[in-house]
């Protein structure tokens, strides 16, 4: 009998999950899926390891399933026979913010939950929902082991100067500093890069996690040196609906000229900006790449321009550059984005292999290119499963 681990990523209106079996050959993903619209019109879908739908269910419009109801349904489904003779023994959670305290995954107990509640002001759009899923399992099965894995932990050991804002010390001491996110993705890339290029894995690289949420990380010898996201996950690159780095004077202007308060500004920079705000069409890169609208083209160009600028910035932070890795939904699938970014990096000695790029790599630079470029699919769920197994000694 193989033990099963359920991996959860809870959002405001959805609960994504994966089920891994701890088999003799290692962790093996059995199922993945999600319950969307948990507060309005819940829809459940589960797929097997080959991407085939193996279960689906809809609730009536207006149903407020919530995180408690979603967890209850998910565990009943998991115990309905789909796991065969196997049984779930633990849950691993993606938790966006670990704050200044949590440098590595931790087993959840009442004290940990209390500490994470203190971090809600640092990640008000993410942390409450992560905690809701943890509480839902605690309420249902208090003895069921749970592990929290943090998106900030990978950046914990960055040089202190890379974390500081130039603000009065009293605010820094209460936790206002750069934390960085997407750490589970970056940690996964760092862990598998030796399989692709052992020498590069110990060198100076920039990893671009490009998706609806997008960020970049400068790494040296597999460790984070700098990252584009900062105090919140809205900083850095323009994203699907998030603005990325913005002059704070713009926000003051909007407050004074348009009477916007904190909630209005929050909605603006998280939900109305980015690719959607610039294009006025869509937050989806696929839609923008297919469009002939000049604003759509400008949104794409801005996205690429900011990536290229950050590559230059990170090269300075690293004291040179040996390679670039693309990952995330856009990074793994949008060959045209990769091509434009690589051509912008020609000044570093990067020579793109167009054929390899079109076919998805993994290496998309020419063999004699001074800077190599790669496409490596990320797997945050597997990273969480590995941490959960290791911490609980399953």
C-alpha positions, 0 to 999 in steps of 0.5 A: 500500500502506497501512502497518498499526499494531497497538495493544496493551493487555495485561492479566494474562489478556488481550490487546486489540488494534486494527489501524489503516491509515495511509491517505491520509485518515488513520488508519483502524481496520481490526480490533479484538479480543482474546484472553481467558483466555491462561493458562487457556482462550484465546479469540480474536475479531476484529471489523471496523470495523462490529463484525462478527466476522470471525475467532474461535478457541478453545483447549482448557481448561487451555491456557497461551498466555501473552503470548508465545503470544498475540503469536505467534498474533496476528502469524500471523493478521495475516500470513495475508491479512486485511490484504490487500496491507498490512503491519504496520510498528509496534506501539503499547502502552498502558503504565499507568505512565510514572513521573516520567521519561516525560512523552510517548510513547517508542520502546522499546529495551532501556534503556526496558524497563529503566527501565519495569521499575523502575516495577513496584512502582508499578503491580504489577497492570498494568506487568508485563503491559504489559512482557510484551507488549513483550518478546514482540514484542522476542523475536519480531522485535527490529527491529520498532519499538515505542512505549510510550504512558503513561496517566500522561503527560497529568497530568505537567504538573499543578502540583506541589502537586496531586501531593504527599502530606503524607508525609516528603520521603524517600518523595516523592523515591523516587516516592511521589506522585500520578500519575493515570491514564486519561491517554490517554482524557483526551488524546483528549477534549481533542484532539476537544473543539474540534470540539464546542465550540471555546470550551469546549475552552479553558475549565474542564471536568471530564471523567468517564471512567466505566467498570469503572475510573473516574476524573475529570480537571479540565482548563483549556485542554486541560491536566490540573489535577487528577485523582481517581486518585493513586499507583495506579489504585485511588484516587478514585471507587468502581469496579467492584471497586476501592474508590476513596479510603479512610481508610488507618486502615481498612487499619490496622484490618483488619491489626490486627483481622483479621490481613490482610497486604499481599496480602490488603489488595491483593486486598480494595481491587482485587478485592472492593470498589467496586460489587461490595463494596457491592452484594454482587451485581455489579460491572457497572453495567448489572446494578445499574441493573436490580436492585431490591435495596437494596444495588444501589441504594446502590452506584449512589447511592454512585457518583453521590455521589462523582462529584458531590463531585468535581465540587465539588472540581474546580470549586474547583481550577479556580476555576469550571466551564464544562462537564462531559464524560462518556466511558467505558463507563458515561459513554457509555451510562448515561443515568440515571447522567448525568441524576443527576450533572447534576441534582446539579450544578444548583447550578452552573447546569447544566440538563439536556436530558432528551431529548438525554440519552436519545438520547446527545447529544452535547450533553445540556444545554439551550442556555441552560444556564450549564454545558454537559454533553456525551457524547463517546466516547473512543478511546484506541487511536486516540490510541496510533496517532496517537502511534506514527505521529508518533513513528516518522514513518511 
